């Protein structure tokens, strides 16, 4: 290659290295190493589990691409389902009665069960047990409905904690509207064995989704286009579950109308203004605009824009990377969010944990599904 061209490409951040081979991935993985992507247009690097944990403790976000790297290299880049404009809000008369059915006591009971596990770390036995409980709970809702168009199943990974996917079939085959949350929790001092109740991160988003699913199924909601609810494994360790699923959807050429993440919905700093903070990066601008309209129509609290969340911040980034439109309303402007996460102190007993705050996200999540899929 021309040396001037090579130098120019290097300055522009264009990767010149050859793709990592299957043999290298197999060899390094067998040694316990993980392949991490630390930024856009940057070659992934191999790190040990200890080095990976050190990055987490420093607050450095990353995708752990060990399982998805080879498939990603084969898939087309860029957006798959860009939407020029989302529909105007038009179903308040149907949605508002459903919002009144969202039960805070139900969410409290479900969260009490989740936080009773020592932790929900993706490599721990209690992480696997918590995933099994979520699947069982969602399956019970589906089976109690007696509806063949409502299903729930595990999405298994190469680690012990599975993800859960619940589906409400549409009258047509697509595109699908997805609500997501991550089920796992972590104690950064001792991930596998340390106490990590994960009440807010992301127990709140997890129980929000369970309750939205319950209300819609029990109300007889039958969407025009399909709806899915995803509870992801391994978010804390590099967006593992959501990457695995989003990459598989892209490989199957699954059409996705919109994705929304609920990751931490139960806290805002004492003395700060109560808001829904909309993530500013790794999202779809049109969908963010639509989310603002949903919040205005269906929530008692206002929206505001958050500061940039950064690379690989939460599961919405997996869908963004796969080329799908996503959005992410957060519990507070970054800096006013829960300071107790990733520790034994992430419980509902902290000052300013608020179910009245969290339920607003459940309302917006239900409206998101109904308005987009009916």
SVG drawing of the C-alpha trace seen along z (x, -y; Angstrom):
<svg xmlns="http://www.w3.org/2000/svg" viewBox="-61 -21 66 45">
<polyline fill="none" stroke="black" stroke-width="0.4" points="0.0,0.0 1.1,-3.6 2.8,-4.9 1.1,-8.2 -2.3,-6.5 -1.5,-4.3 -0.6,-7.3 -3.7,-9.1 -5.9,-6.1 -4.2,-5.8 -4.8,-9.4 -8.5,-9.0 -8.7,-6.0 -9.3,-3.4 -8.3,0.0 -5.7,1.7 -5.4,5.0 -6.8,8.2 -9.8,9.6 -9.1,11.9 -9.1,15.5 -11.3,18.3 -8.2,20.1 -7.1,17.1 -10.5,16.6 -10.6,20.3 -7.1,20.3 -7.4,17.1 -10.8,18.0 -9.5,21.3 -6.9,19.4 -9.7,17.4 -9.1,14.2 -12.0,12.0 -12.1,9.9 -13.1,6.3 -14.1,3.4 -13.2,0.2 -14.4,-2.3 -15.7,-2.8 -13.3,-2.1 -10.7,-0.8 -9.4,2.8 -10.6,5.0 -8.1,6.2 -7.7,9.3 -8.0,8.9 -8.0,11.3 -11.0,11.4 -9.0,9.5 -8.1,6.8 -11.8,6.7 -12.9,6.2 -10.3,3.4 -11.9,1.6 -15.3,1.9 -14.0,0.5 -12.6,-2.5 -15.9,-3.1 -14.6,-2.3 -17.4,-1.0 -16.9,1.7 -18.5,4.4 -17.3,7.9 -17.4,9.2 -15.9,12.6 -19.0,14.5 -20.2,12.2 -17.1,11.0 -16.9,13.5 -20.6,13.2 -20.4,9.4 -17.6,9.4 -19.9,11.2 -22.9,8.9 -23.5,5.7 -22.8,2.4 -25.1,-0.6 -28.8,-1.0 -31.3,1.7 -34.7,0.1 -34.4,-3.7 -37.7,-5.3 -38.3,-8.8 -41.0,-9.6 -42.9,-7.7 -46.7,-8.1 -48.4,-10.8 -49.7,-9.9 -53.3,-8.8 -54.5,-6.0 -54.9,-7.8 -58.5,-6.6 -57.2,-3.0 -53.9,-3.4 -54.9,-5.5 -57.2,-2.8 -54.3,-0.3 -51.9,-2.6 -54.2,-2.6 -53.8,1.2 -50.0,1.0 -49.5,2.2 -46.7,0.9 -47.4,3.7 -46.8,6.3 -43.5,4.6 -42.5,4.5 -43.2,8.2 -41.3,9.1 -38.3,6.9 -38.2,8.4 -37.8,11.9 -35.0,10.7 -33.1,8.9 -33.2,11.9 -30.7,13.7 -27.2,13.1 -26.4,11.6 -27.6,12.0 -24.1,12.0 -24.1,13.7 -21.4,16.3 -22.9,17.2 -25.3,20.0 -27.6,17.4 -27.5,15.4 -28.7,18.5 -31.4,19.1 -32.7,15.6 -33.0,16.0 -34.9,19.2 -37.3,17.3 -37.9,14.5 -38.6,17.0 -41.0,19.0 -42.8,15.8 -43.2,14.6 -44.3,18.0 -46.9,18.1 -48.4,14.8 -48.4,16.2 -50.0,19.5 -52.6,18.0 -53.9,16.0 -54.7,19.1 -53.5,17.4 -51.5,19.2 -50.2,15.9 -48.3,15.2 -45.1,17.1 -42.0,16.9 -38.7,18.8 -35.1,18.7 -32.4,17.4 -29.3,19.5 -25.7,18.2 -22.3,19.7 -22.4,18.7 -24.8,20.0 -27.3,17.2 -29.8,17.2 -31.8,14.3 -35.6,14.3 -37.7,13.3 -41.5,13.0 -43.6,12.4 -47.0,11.2 -47.6,12.0 -49.0,9.4 -51.8,9.6 -48.9,9.1 -45.4,10.5 -43.4,7.3 -41.6,5.2 -41.3,5.9 -41.4,3.4 -39.0,4.4 -38.8,3.3 -35.6,4.4 -34.0,4.4 -31.1,6.3 -31.6,8.9 -28.0,9.2 -26.4,7.4 -22.8,7.1 -20.7,6.3 -17.5,4.8 -15.6,5.9 -16.4,9.6 -18.6,10.2 -19.2,14.0 -19.8,14.3 -20.3,10.7 -23.7,9.4 -25.4,7.5 -29.1,7.0 -29.3,4.8 -32.6,3.2 -32.3,0.2 -29.6,1.6 -31.6,3.1 -34.2,4.6 -36.4,1.7 -36.3,2.0 -36.8,5.8 -40.0,5.5 -41.3,2.6 -41.2,5.0 -42.8,7.9 -45.7,5.6 -46.1,4.0 -46.2,7.5 -48.8,8.7 -51.1,5.7 -51.0,6.0 -51.6,9.7 -54.4,9.7 -56.1,6.8 -56.3,8.9 -54.0,6.6 -53.6,7.8 -51.1,5.7 -51.0,5.2 -47.3,5.7 -45.4,8.1 -44.2,7.0 -41.3,8.5 -40.0,8.1 -36.4,8.9 -34.6,9.5 -30.9,9.6 -28.1,11.6 -24.6,10.2 -25.1,6.5 -22.7,5.5 -19.9,7.5 -20.0,5.9 -23.5,6.0 -23.2,9.7 -26.8,10.9 -28.2,8.0 -25.3,8.2 -25.9,11.9 -29.6,11.3 -29.3,8.2 -26.6,9.8 -28.7,12.9 -31.7,10.7 -29.5,8.9 -28.2,12.2 -31.8,13.4 -32.7,10.0 -35.4,9.5 -37.1,6.1 -37.3,4.0 -39.6,1.0 -38.1,-0.4 -36.2,0.7 -36.4,-1.0 -34.2,-0.1 -35.3,-0.5 -32.1,-0.5 -32.6,-2.1 -35.9,-3.8 -36.2,-4.1 -34.0,-7.0 -33.2,-10.7 -30.9,-12.7 -32.5,-14.4 -33.2,-18.1 -32.9,-17.6 -35.8,-18.0 -37.7,-14.8 -37.4,-14.1 -37.0,-11.4 -33.5,-11.9 -33.3,-10.9 -30.0,-9.5 -28.3,-11.7 -26.0,-9.2 -26.1,-5.8 -29.8,-6.3 -32.1,-7.1 -32.9,-10.8 -36.4,-10.3 -37.2,-7.8 -35.9,-10.2 -38.3,-12.8 -41.1,-10.3 -40.2,-9.4 -40.5,-13.0 -44.1,-13.0 -44.9,-9.8 -43.5,-11.2 -45.5,-14.4 -48.7,-12.5 -48.5,-9.8 -46.2,-10.8 -46.7,-13.3 -43.0,-14.1 -41.2,-16.0 -38.4,-14.8 -35.0,-16.4 -32.0,-15.5 -29.2,-13.7 -25.5,-14.3 -23.9,-11.8 -23.9,-8.3 -20.7,-7.2 -19.7,-4.0 -21.3,-0.7 -23.3,-2.4 -26.3,0.0 -28.2,2.5 -29.6,-0.2 -26.0,-0.4 -26.1,3.3 -29.2,2.5 -27.6,-0.7 -24.5,1.2 -26.6,3.8 -28.3,1.0 -31.6,0.8 -33.5,-2.3 -33.3,-2.6 -33.9,-5.0 -33.3,-5.0 -35.1,-7.0 -33.0,-7.2 -34.0,-7.8 -32.2,-11.1 -29.7,-13.3 -26.3,-11.6 -24.9,-12.9 -28.3,-12.9 -28.7,-9.1 -28.2,-6.3 -24.7,-6.3 -25.2,-2.9 -25.1,-0.7 -22.7,2.2 -22.5,2.7 -24.3,4.3 -26.0,1.0 -28.2,1.0 -31.4,1.6 -34.9,0.0 -34.1,-1.3 -31.8,-4.1 -33.0,-7.7 -35.0,-8.8 -35.7,-5.4 -39.2,-6.0 -41.8,-3.6 -43.8,-6.6 -40.9,-7.6 -40.3,-4.1 -44.0,-3.6 -43.8,-6.5 -41.3,-4.6 -43.6,-1.6 -46.4,-3.8 -44.2,-5.2 -43.0,-1.7 -46.6,-0.4 -47.5,-3.4 -44.4,-2.9 -45.6,0.6 -49.2,-0.2 -48.8,-3.3 -46.2,-1.7 -47.6,1.7 -51.4,1.3"/>
</svg>
